[in-house]
Amino acid sequence: MLFYTLKRLGLAALVAFAVSALAFILLRLTGDVAIAIAGEGARAEDIAAVRQQYGLDRPIIVQYLEWLGRTASGDLGQSLYFKTPVVDLIREKISTTLILGVLSISFALILSIPLGVMAAIWQNSWIDRLCLGLAVVGQALPNFFFALCLVIIFSITLGWLPVSGTDTWWHFVMPTVALGYYVTPPFMRLVRAGMVEVLGSDYVRTARAKGLPTRTVVIKHALRNALVPVVALTAVQLGFLLGGSIVIETVFALDGLGYLAYQSISQKDFPVIQAVLMLLAVSYVALTLGADLLNAWLDPRIRVA
């Protein structure tokens, strides 16, 4: 287990390093940071002075290594648009994104696990087709369109839920449903496939032959083993939700990292964009690493392989 953990840690560090380097280079290709700092109407000599002052005239590899060194020490720079330290901005916004991500993944699991179990128990029936139909709709429906439909129905027409803000838990209901329903289909299909396989195994047939109740066979013997792959998918989807909440946070004006990234991109605030991308990438890698280690602990065959 120790060798497997060290190996996964090394791979995770390499992936995080590669993502940060790629993001740094691509951001520099989208525009001139010196112009963003000096302003669109700045003179050529002013832009040149800014480029020299901030070291933007040096090779991009040197700039990246300096940025990486400052980031490792906790210095993410100063926001060009908000005029405040980037660390303070992220510390202020990250709680909203984390709450939205955890609520969305919880909603997806609560919805998908029962649907997957029912689809497996009544395989090839109308219940199975209905559950698969709900999964197809969730995967095909763009989350921003679904979010706008929720706003029209529950805020504008019925007036039940607030449209935007983060003042109360009611403000998170529609964003949670919109974001969580989008990642429900993979969970439901995985649970269904796992349950179909497990329900046909020998030990489940033995449990049925002993006269155990159907509920005990399904929950205690079948579902328990079918949920092992869901652990890895949960970590991956949670990382996806943290990074993919930009659209939903923008639609509902939630003051989180996603909305901060949208504002920063609009204003060409390169230090904030770079920091948000780095944070989301590291979070995604860390969650995936945690899922791999947990699965290896649960299933020794993974470690041996």
Secondary structure, DSSP 8 states (H G I E B T S, - for coil): -HHHHHHHHHHHHHHHHHHHHHHHHHHHHHS-HHHHHH-TT--HHHHHHHHHHTTTTS-HHHHHHHHHHHHHTT---B-TTT-SBHHHHHHHHHHHHHHHHHHHHHHHHHHHHHHHHHHHHTTTSHHHHHHHHHHHHHHHS-HHHHHHHHIIIIIIIS--S-SS-SSSGGGGHHHHHHHHHHTHHHHHHHHHHHHHHHHTSHHHHHHHHTT--HHHIIIIIIIHHHTHHHHHHHHHHHHHHHHHTHHHHHHTT--SHHHHHHHHHHTT-HHHHHHHHHHHHHHHHHHHHHHHHHHHHH-HHHHH-
